[in-house]
Amino acid sequence: MRIASWNVNSVRTRLEHVLGWLDRNTIDVLALQETKVDDPLFPLKPFQERGYHLSIHGQKSYNGVALISRQPLEDVRLGFTGELPGDADAEALGTQKRVISALVDGIRVVNLYVPNGSSLDSEKYSYKLNWMGCLERYLRAAETRDEPLCVVGDFNIGPEARDLHDPERLTGGIMASEAERKALVQVLGSNLGDAFRLFEPGSGHWSWWDYRSGAWNRDSGWRIDHIYISSDLQELARSCSIDKEERGREQPSDHAPVVVDLAWDFDEDDEDPEID
């Protein structure tokens, strides 16, 4: 099973990019972030014509997440309240459409668009840390069902110095502050591991290049788009890569897709997925 994550920065603006990428690549599940469209206006038809199943959770001009899958999406859960019913924080934070999850062939795929935070002295930074605290409770609740877990998305956090193009200058600032990194560690707990770092320990691998200041031309990027997998899936991971080529296309998203390949096949006549 190949699962991909991509912040497309408007699915309608980048529709041909996304469709072309799916046509060129064998992807079983594509998780989109920052779709920036109300659900009734999401361009479902071109995906459905290609045989995909979709679940969407969006809003006009901002945020928005979607799951696009070759297999049916089961037990779809929207927002934090999908795991935390009755949680007042989860309900309040759910006004921004940033969370969707579903079971795909027995794997729980969680798609996230983590708030950016803006700046360390901003109310948006406090919001981000509060949001991460809610995410920690959300994932602990999800883990109680013992489903293999694949958590993907734009995390807006560079976890370590090797994830930043200029760590000396950027460490301690927004998306690389101690509080954000600590929150991410707490969110992941002991069960979730960084799929990309299972295969690539070095620096110089980015998933996001700011539109400003010629960041793409100078390759001044960050690795802020992540795929985290539970310990049972870590044993089945074949590869994890960033498709940098997509960022170099005309009028691209500022993010590139990230893809994990898992040795996970599903036999419809069996209750449990088969391992290659």
The 8 nearest C-alpha neighbors of each residue, nearest first, counted from 0:
[[1, 261, 263, 260, 27, 262, 2, 264],
 [0, 2, 260, 26, 27, 259, 261, 28],
 [3, 1, 28, 259, 258, 27, 29, 26],
 [4, 2, 258, 29, 257, 30, 28, 259],
 [3, 5, 30, 257, 256, 152, 29, 31],
 [6, 4, 256, 31, 7, 32, 30, 255],
 [5, 7, 32, 31, 8, 33, 254, 153],
 [6, 8, 252, 9, 5, 10, 33, 32],
 [7, 9, 33, 252, 6, 34, 10, 35],
 [10, 8, 34, 35, 12, 11, 7, 33],
 [9, 11, 34, 13, 14, 12, 7, 8],
 [10, 12, 14, 13, 9, 42, 41, 34],
 [11, 13, 9, 10, 14, 8, 15, 7],
 [12, 14, 10, 16, 11, 15, 9, 17],
 [15, 13, 11, 17, 10, 16, 12, 18],
 [16, 14, 18, 17, 13, 19, 12, 20],
 [15, 17, 13, 19, 14, 18, 20, 251],
 [18, 16, 20, 14, 15, 19, 21, 13],
 [19, 17, 15, 21, 20, 16, 14, 22],
 [20, 18, 22, 16, 21, 17, 15, 23],
 [19, 21, 17, 23, 22, 18, 24, 16],
 [22, 20, 24, 18, 23, 19, 17, 26],
 [21, 23, 19, 20, 24, 18, 25, 17],
 [22, 24, 20, 21, 19, 25, 18, 26],
 [25, 23, 21, 22, 26, 20, 19, 27],
 [24, 26, 27, 21, 23, 1, 22, 20],
 [25, 27, 1, 28, 24, 2, 21, 29],
 [26, 28, 1, 69, 68, 2, 0, 25],
 [29, 27, 68, 2, 67, 26, 3, 30],
 [30, 28, 3, 67, 4, 66, 2, 31],
 [29, 31, 66, 4, 65, 110, 3, 5],
 [32, 30, 5, 65, 64, 6, 4, 29],
 [33, 31, 6, 64, 34, 112, 63, 5],
 [32, 34, 62, 63, 8, 35, 6, 9],
 [33, 35, 9, 63, 10, 32, 36, 64],
 [36, 34, 60, 61, 9, 59, 33, 62],
 [37, 35, 59, 58, 57, 34, 60, 41],
 [38, 36, 58, 59, 57, 40, 39, 41],
 [37, 39, 41, 40, 57, 36, 56, 55],
 [40, 38, 37, 41, 36, 42, 43, 57],
 [41, 39, 38, 37, 42, 36, 43, 11],
 [40, 42, 38, 43, 39, 36, 37, 11],
 [43, 41, 44, 40, 45, 11, 46, 10],
 [44, 42, 46, 41, 45, 47, 53, 40],
 [43, 45, 47, 46, 42, 48, 49, 41],
 [46, 44, 48, 47, 43, 49, 42, 18],
 [47, 45, 49, 48, 44, 51, 43, 50],
 [46, 48, 51, 50, 44, 49, 45, 43],
 [49, 47, 45, 46, 50, 44, 51, 43],
 [50, 48, 46, 47, 51, 45, 44, 22],
 [51, 49, 47, 48, 69, 46, 52, 68],
 [52, 50, 69, 47, 68, 46, 49, 67],
 [51, 53, 68, 67, 71, 69, 47, 70],
 [54, 52, 67, 66, 68, 51, 55, 65],
 [53, 55, 66, 65, 67, 56, 52, 72],
 [56, 54, 65, 64, 57, 66, 53, 38],
 [55, 57, 64, 63, 65, 96, 38, 77],
 [58, 63, 56, 37, 38, 96, 36, 64],
 [57, 59, 37, 36, 63, 35, 61, 60],
 [58, 60, 36, 37, 35, 61, 57, 62],
 [61, 59, 35, 36, 58, 62, 9, 37],
 [62, 60, 35, 59, 58, 63, 33, 36],
 [61, 63, 33, 35, 96, 97, 34, 58],
 [57, 62, 64, 34, 33, 96, 35, 58],
 [65, 63, 32, 56, 31, 57, 97, 34],
 [64, 66, 55, 31, 54, 30, 56, 67],
 [65, 67, 30, 54, 53, 29, 55, 68],
 [68, 66, 53, 29, 28, 52, 51, 30],
 [69, 67, 28, 52, 70, 51, 27, 53],
 [68, 70, 51, 27, 52, 28, 50, 71],
 [69, 71, 68, 72, 103, 52, 104, 51],
 [72, 70, 52, 73, 103, 68, 69, 104],
 [71, 73, 103, 101, 102, 70, 75, 52],
 [72, 74, 102, 75, 101, 71, 103, 104],
 [73, 75, 101, 102, 76, 72, 100, 103],
 [74, 76, 101, 73, 100, 72, 77, 102],
 [77, 75, 81, 100, 99, 101, 74, 78],
 [76, 78, 99, 81, 98, 100, 75, 79],
 [79, 77, 98, 80, 93, 81, 99, 76],
 [78, 80, 89, 81, 82, 83, 93, 137],
 [79, 81, 83, 84, 82, 78, 89, 90],
 [80, 82, 76, 79, 77, 78, 83, 84],
 [83, 81, 80, 137, 79, 84, 140, 141],
 [82, 84, 80, 86, 81, 79, 85, 137],
 [85, 83, 80, 86, 82, 81, 89, 79],
 [84, 86, 87, 83, 80, 90, 89, 88],
 [87, 85, 89, 84, 88, 83, 90, 80],
 [88, 86, 90, 89, 85, 91, 84, 92],
 [89, 87, 91, 90, 86, 92, 133, 93],
 [90, 88, 79, 86, 92, 87, 91, 80],
 [89, 91, 93, 87, 88, 92, 80, 86],
 [90, 92, 88, 93, 89, 94, 87, 95],
 [93, 91, 89, 94, 90, 88, 95, 130],
 [92, 94, 90, 95, 91, 78, 89, 96],
 [93, 95, 92, 91, 96, 90, 78, 97],
 [94, 96, 93, 97, 92, 62, 58, 63],
 [97, 95, 63, 57, 62, 56, 98, 93],
 [96, 98, 112, 111, 63, 95, 64, 62],
 [99, 97, 78, 111, 110, 96, 77, 64],
 [98, 100, 77, 110, 78, 76, 109, 64],
 [101, 99, 109, 76, 108, 75, 110, 77],
 [102, 100, 75, 74, 108, 73, 107, 72],
 [101, 103, 107, 73, 106, 105, 72, 74],
 [102, 104, 106, 105, 72, 101, 107, 73],
 [105, 103, 106, 265, 102, 272, 70, 71],
 [104, 106, 103, 102, 107, 272, 146, 147],
 [107, 105, 147, 103, 102, 104, 148, 108],
 [106, 108, 102, 148, 101, 147, 149, 146],
 [107, 109, 149, 100, 101, 150, 106, 102],
 [110, 108, 100, 150, 99, 151, 149, 107],
 [109, 111, 151, 99, 152, 98, 100, 30],
 [112, 110, 152, 98, 97, 113, 151, 153],
 [111, 113, 97, 153, 152, 32, 154, 114],
 [112, 114, 154, 111, 153, 155, 115, 97],
 [115, 113, 127, 116, 112, 155, 154, 130],
 [114, 116, 155, 117, 113, 127, 174, 124],
 [115, 117, 124, 123, 127, 114, 118, 173],
 [116, 118, 115, 123, 124, 121, 173, 119],
 [119, 117, 121, 120, 173, 116, 124, 123],
 [118, 120, 121, 124, 173, 172, 117, 116],
 [121, 119, 118, 122, 124, 123, 125, 117],
 [122, 120, 123, 118, 124, 119, 117, 125],
 [121, 123, 125, 124, 126, 120, 116, 119],
 [124, 122, 116, 126, 121, 125, 117, 127],
 [123, 125, 116, 127, 126, 121, 122, 119],
 [126, 124, 122, 128, 127, 123, 129, 121],
 [125, 127, 123, 129, 124, 128, 130, 122],
 [128, 126, 130, 124, 125, 129, 114, 116],
 [127, 129, 131, 125, 130, 126, 132, 124],
 [128, 130, 132, 126, 127, 131, 125, 133],
 [131, 129, 127, 133, 128, 132, 126, 134],
 [132, 130, 134, 128, 133, 129, 127, 135],
 [131, 133, 129, 135, 134, 130, 128, 136],
 [132, 134, 130, 136, 131, 135, 137, 129],
 [135, 133, 137, 131, 132, 136, 138, 130],
 [134, 136, 186, 132, 133, 138, 137, 139],
 [137, 135, 139, 133, 134, 138, 140, 132],
 [138, 136, 134, 140, 135, 139, 82, 133],
 [139, 137, 141, 140, 135, 136, 142, 134],
 [138, 140, 142, 136, 141, 137, 135, 143],
 [141, 139, 137, 138, 142, 143, 136, 82],
 [142, 140, 138, 139, 143, 144, 137, 82],
 [143, 141, 139, 144, 140, 145, 138, 146],
 [142, 144, 141, 140, 145, 139, 146, 138],
 [143, 145, 142, 146, 141, 140, 147, 139],
 [146, 144, 142, 143, 147, 141, 148, 107],
 [145, 147, 144, 148, 107, 106, 142, 105],
 [148, 146, 106, 107, 229, 145, 232, 231],
 [147, 149, 107, 229, 228, 106, 146, 108],
 [148, 150, 228, 108, 227, 107, 109, 151],
 [151, 149, 109, 227, 226, 108, 110, 228],
 [152, 150, 226, 110, 225, 4, 109, 111],
 [153, 151, 111, 110, 224, 4, 112, 225],
 [152, 154, 224, 112, 155, 113, 223, 6],
 [153, 155, 113, 156, 223, 224, 152, 112],
 [156, 154, 223, 115, 153, 174, 113, 114],
 [157, 155, 174, 223, 154, 158, 175, 179],
 [156, 158, 223, 162, 175, 159, 222, 174],
 [157, 159, 180, 156, 162, 175, 160, 183],
 [160, 158, 161, 162, 157, 163, 175, 180],
 [159, 161, 166, 162, 163, 170, 158, 157],
 [162, 160, 202, 159, 163, 201, 203, 166],
 [161, 163, 222, 160, 157, 159, 221, 202],
 [164, 162, 221, 166, 165, 161, 160, 157],
 [163, 165, 219, 220, 221, 166, 162, 203],
 [166, 164, 163, 167, 168, 169, 219, 160],
 [167, 165, 169, 160, 163, 170, 168, 164],
 [168, 166, 165, 169, 170, 160, 163, 171],
 [167, 169, 166, 165, 170, 171, 172, 164],
 [168, 170, 166, 172, 167, 165, 171, 175],
 [171, 169, 175, 166, 172, 168, 167, 176],
 [170, 172, 176, 175, 169, 177, 173, 174],
 [173, 171, 176, 175, 170, 169, 174, 119],
 [172, 174, 175, 118, 176, 119, 171, 117],
 [175, 173, 156, 155, 176, 157, 172, 179],
 [176, 174, 170, 173, 171, 172, 157, 156],
 [177, 175, 171, 172, 179, 178, 173, 174],
 [176, 178, 180, 179, 181, 171, 175, 170],
 [177, 179, 181, 176, 180, 182, 128, 175],
 [180, 178, 182, 176, 181, 177, 183, 175],
 [179, 181, 183, 177, 182, 178, 158, 176],
 [180, 182, 178, 184, 183, 179, 177, 185],
 [181, 183, 179, 185, 180, 184, 178, 186],
 [184, 182, 186, 180, 185, 181, 187, 179],
 [185, 183, 181, 187, 186, 182, 188, 180],
 [184, 186, 182, 188, 183, 187, 181, 135],
 [187, 185, 135, 183, 184, 188, 182, 134],
 [188, 186, 191, 184, 185, 183, 189, 190],
 [187, 189, 185, 186, 190, 184, 191, 135],
 [188, 190, 191, 187, 192, 185, 230, 184],
 [191, 189, 229, 230, 188, 192, 187, 228],
 [192, 190, 229, 228, 187, 227, 189, 230],
 [191, 193, 227, 228, 194, 229, 190, 230],
 [192, 194, 227, 196, 195, 226, 228, 197],
 [195, 193, 197, 196, 227, 226, 192, 239],
 [196, 194, 239, 197, 193, 198, 199, 240],
 [195, 197, 199, 198, 200, 194, 193, 239],
 [196, 198, 194, 195, 199, 193, 200, 239],
 [199, 197, 196, 195, 200, 238, 239, 194],
 [198, 200, 196, 201, 195, 197, 202, 239],
 [201, 199, 196, 198, 202, 197, 195, 161],
 [202, 200, 199, 161, 203, 204, 196, 162],
 [201, 203, 161, 204, 162, 200, 163, 164],
 [204, 202, 205, 201, 164, 161, 162, 163],
 [205, 203, 202, 222, 206, 162, 201, 221],
 [206, 204, 222, 221, 220, 207, 203, 162],
 [205, 207, 222, 255, 254, 224, 221, 223],
 [208, 206, 254, 221, 220, 253, 205, 222],
 [207, 209, 220, 215, 253, 214, 210, 219],
 [208, 210, 211, 214, 253, 207, 215, 220],
 [211, 209, 253, 208, 214, 213, 212, 215],
 [210, 212, 209, 213, 214, 208, 215, 253],
 [213, 211, 214, 210, 209, 215, 217, 216],
 [214, 212, 216, 215, 211, 217, 210, 209],
 [213, 215, 219, 217, 212, 208, 216, 209],
 [216, 214, 218, 217, 208, 213, 219, 209],
 [215, 217, 213, 218, 214, 219, 212, 247],
 [216, 218, 214, 219, 215, 213, 220, 212],
 [219, 217, 215, 216, 220, 214, 208, 164],
 [220, 218, 214, 217, 164, 215, 208, 221],
 [221, 219, 208, 205, 207, 164, 218, 163],
 [220, 222, 163, 205, 207, 162, 223, 206],
 [223, 221, 205, 206, 162, 157, 224, 207],
 [222, 224, 157, 155, 156, 154, 221, 153],
 [225, 223, 153, 152, 154, 222, 206, 257],
 [226, 224, 151, 152, 223, 227, 153, 154],
 [225, 227, 151, 194, 150, 193, 228, 152],
 [228, 226, 193, 150, 192, 194, 191, 149],
 [229, 227, 149, 191, 192, 148, 232, 233],
 [228, 230, 191, 148, 190, 232, 231, 147],
 [229, 231, 233, 232, 190, 191, 228, 234],
 [230, 232, 229, 233, 234, 147, 235, 228],
 [233, 231, 235, 234, 230, 229, 228, 236],
 [234, 232, 230, 236, 235, 231, 228, 229],
 [233, 235, 232, 236, 231, 230, 237, 261],
 [236, 234, 232, 262, 233, 261, 237, 263],
 [235, 237, 261, 233, 234, 238, 260, 262],
 [238, 236, 260, 261, 235, 262, 239, 259],
 [239, 237, 260, 259, 236, 240, 198, 261],
 [238, 240, 259, 195, 258, 194, 260, 198],
 [239, 241, 258, 257, 242, 195, 238, 259],
 [240, 242, 257, 243, 256, 258, 206, 255],
 [243, 241, 256, 244, 255, 245, 257, 240],
 [242, 244, 245, 255, 246, 241, 206, 247],
 [243, 245, 247, 246, 242, 248, 255, 241],
 [246, 244, 247, 243, 248, 255, 242, 251],
 [247, 245, 244, 255, 251, 243, 248, 254],
 [248, 246, 245, 244, 249, 251, 243, 215],
 [249, 247, 251, 245, 246, 250, 244, 16],
 [248, 250, 251, 247, 246, 245, 252, 16],
 [251, 249, 248, 252, 13, 247, 246, 12],
 [252, 250, 248, 249, 246, 253, 247, 245],
 [251, 253, 7, 254, 8, 246, 250, 13],
 [252, 254, 208, 207, 209, 251, 210, 246],
 [255, 253, 207, 252, 206, 6, 246, 208],
 [254, 256, 206, 246, 243, 242, 245, 5],
 [257, 255, 5, 242, 4, 241, 258, 3],
 [256, 258, 241, 4, 3, 240, 242, 5],
 [259, 257, 3, 240, 239, 2, 241, 256],
 [260, 258, 239, 2, 1, 238, 3, 261],
 [259, 261, 1, 238, 237, 0, 236, 239],
 [262, 260, 236, 0, 235, 263, 237, 1],
 [263, 261, 235, 275, 274, 236, 0, 237],
 [262, 264, 274, 261, 0, 273, 275, 272],
 [265, 263, 273, 272, 274, 0, 262, 266],
 [264, 266, 272, 273, 267, 104, 263, 271],
 [265, 267, 269, 268, 272, 273, 264, 271],
 [268, 266, 269, 265, 270, 272, 271, 104],
 [269, 267, 266, 270, 265, 271, 272, 273],
 [270, 268, 266, 267, 271, 272, 265, 273],
 [269, 271, 268, 272, 267, 266, 265, 105],
 [272, 270, 269, 273, 265, 266, 105, 267],
 [271, 273, 265, 264, 266, 274, 263, 270],
 [274, 272, 264, 265, 263, 271, 275, 266],
 [273, 275, 263, 262, 264, 272, 235, 265],
 [274, 262, 263, 273, 264, 235, 261, 272]]
